[in-house]
Amino acid sequence: MARILYFSTLADRLNITAEELKLPSGVQDLRGLLAFLRKRGEEWPVYLVDDRIQATVNKNFVELDAGINDQDEIGLMMTRR
């Protein structure tokens, strides 16, 4: 299962700092993950806007088209734009 870490304002607004998640078969990159997480409703679609998120995969900053899998540690944080 992928480990997803939420940082700073994102963690505060979504009221979560980390979770273990089995990625659905259709989720192969960070954009897909964000789209999947937005389906949770409430605050999720408000804060997980693609152009407002910075991400890491295995502690390396990456673009949102970076591939992901169930063995990855994924960090999500809001940009300061």
N, C-alpha and C positions, 0 to 999 in steps of 0.2 A: 504494500500500500504506500502511496505517496504521502509524504509528510508536508503539510502546508502550514507555513508560519505567517502570521499577520502582524504587522508592525505599526507602531505609532498611532496616528489618527485613525487609520483603517481598523486597527485592533479595538480602539476605543468605540468607534461608531458601530462596528459589527458585534461588539461584545464577545470577541473570541481572539485568542492569541495563537492557537495551534490546533490542528486536527490531523488525524490519519484518514485518508480517503482512497478507496479503490476507484481508480479512474474509469469512467465508462468507456466502452470500446470506441466511441466516436470522438473522444477527447485525445488528441495527439499533439497539441501544442498549447501554449499559454492562452492564446485567444479563445480556443475551444474551452479551456478550463474556466476562464472568466465568464463566458456565455453560459456554461453549465451552472456556475455558482450564482449568477444573476437570477436564475430560475427559482431560487429559494424565496424570492419575493421580499417584501418589506423594504429594509434598508439596503439590501444587497445590490439591486440594480442602480441605486442612487450613487453608491461609492465605488463600484467596480466598473467604471467607465474606462474603456481601453486607453484613451489618450491621457488619463489621469493616474495610471498605474505604472510603477517601476517594479521589475521582478528580478529575482535571482533563481538560478537553478544550480543546486549544489554549491552554493555560496559565490557564484559568479554572476555578475550582472549580464542580462541577456535581453534581446528584443522579444516582443510578444509572439513572433512567429517561430520561436525556438521550440523544438520538439521536447516532449516530456514523456515519462513513463512512471510506472508504479514504484520504482526504486529511487526516485528523485526526492530531494528536499527542495521545496519551492517556497521562496519568500515573496510576499506581496506587500507593497507599501504605496502610499499615495505620493505623487510627484508634487513639487512646490510650484507648479505653473499657475 
